[in-house]
């Protein structure tokens, strides 16, 4: 570092200009011009050369640097880079003996805000150039800051996090310490938005971001990766136990109550941890590993953080592949709608209706049931498109069936996300009218678990469906915690007992009877799902259950097999038996009393007391 003049900085000065000028007389001349033209507080500091200790001056609130350029282009470009490294927010003006167009372009590309010819300097020109350079750099810095930081929490965003992770991996390749990446997701965050509004959800994220930042060391990074997801970059920790200890602290801090409007809200988080053993690994892969471990933590429920291992990676890859396949399945029309009959438990054992159930005919994995891909559709946002597809298919099929069977009803499952569309009642009503379908023939089923998530907009949508003439049923009843007040308010005509309730209650009539009694007390019909044994039918009939659905009667089948079922002729001897349900869980078609199937079925009916 060369000698310096006027290097005492005044903290009260609004603008500090650092002049790098080897000629002392030129420095005095330039400094006097600036002071004479400046209206506000100004401090001009002078050093003769940029050297190894330049950061001592640049790190002390300098607004603009004026650099005399007397060497080669490589030298002054190196000077600009040095200034930017030490003080990336400072404006830079280069002073040439003569400014050429190519030099000016090179200066701007290097990062300078302006370049001036020293022989042309005057007070007004110098003042204007410094003010414009400072304002231009401030605007540029603000734009960069906005591009690299999350506007809600002020934390680094995904782009800045990836950049810092790349730099950390580069340092690690040169022998620096270990690196760990943590991926955090707030569990059931949507419930906060649903219950308290999006403003409260945003405030929770802001407060959570502040807590997370305070937990970490100054050298660590926490960023908002998107939505309710946060990522952490930890360097130079001793071992996985130290990383796990930080994850535990993060989990405990997040579990402390937050304020939402005038209430206290408690949330939990799931955290995945990926430690880098090979610094050659791409940054994106490290994040994918932490993400995979986070999903495994979610699956475990009570395990709030998990370390990445090969099992996590394999399951994450399978999940990504399945999600990609599911998106293509909609385009390729690989989704099918099967139908399962609902059977009256009175003496006739008649078909009272059908339920539309989606299946996926995967080109490699075969037929996939809804339970194996609907949760993925919920997470990926595909559930609305799938729900719309099923509704359209089911309505078209119902229109066909109603031409010959006007009393038939069809049940279709709808998701919570479909209810968020306030136009659903009017859209469905228009579709039913266009297809000449009686709205009362379509029953929309929402699970009890989804019902507990419903707030005023979703409740209003359900009421709108009832007002339009459609029927509503509560599916999987007994697995949630819906209130009787909500059930009485909604236009519900039946509840469907979940198969788990039936399985656990077999032989325990008070439990099953209480569930059926609740439905009847509310004036609703009760349908038992998952009926697989004759003993269950006996229990249900004795307790007054109205209808049943399950493999004992029929698996979900394509529409052509439903047509065969409608057309089937049942001919056991006796008028009483001719009215009874002709199909059994075996799926065989011939129930003539002359066949083994017919004899077995007659014996089954006898045991049921029919």
CORTAZI-V143776 format. One record per helix or strand of 3 or more residues. SS is the DSSP state (H for helix, E for strand). FROM is the first residue (numbers start at 1). LEN is the number of residues. If there is no record, write none. Layout:
BEGIN
ss->{SS,SS}
from->{FROM,FROM}
len->{LEN,LEN}
END
This chain:
BEGIN
ss->{E,H,E,H,E,H,E,H,E,H,H,H,E,H,H,E,E,H,E,E,E,H,E,H,E,E,E,H,H,H,E,H,H,H,E,H,H,E,H,E,H,H,E,H,H,H,H}
from->{15,24,42,55,64,73,91,101,114,118,123,158,179,189,198,221,229,240,258,263,269,283,305,310,335,351,366,370,374,383,410,416,424,439,442,448,456,471,484,492,499,509,525,534,559,575,596}
len->{6,14,6,4,5,14,6,10,4,3,26,16,8,8,18,6,7,16,3,3,8,18,3,23,10,12,3,3,7,20,4,4,11,3,6,6,12,7,6,6,7,13,4,9,9,4,12}
END
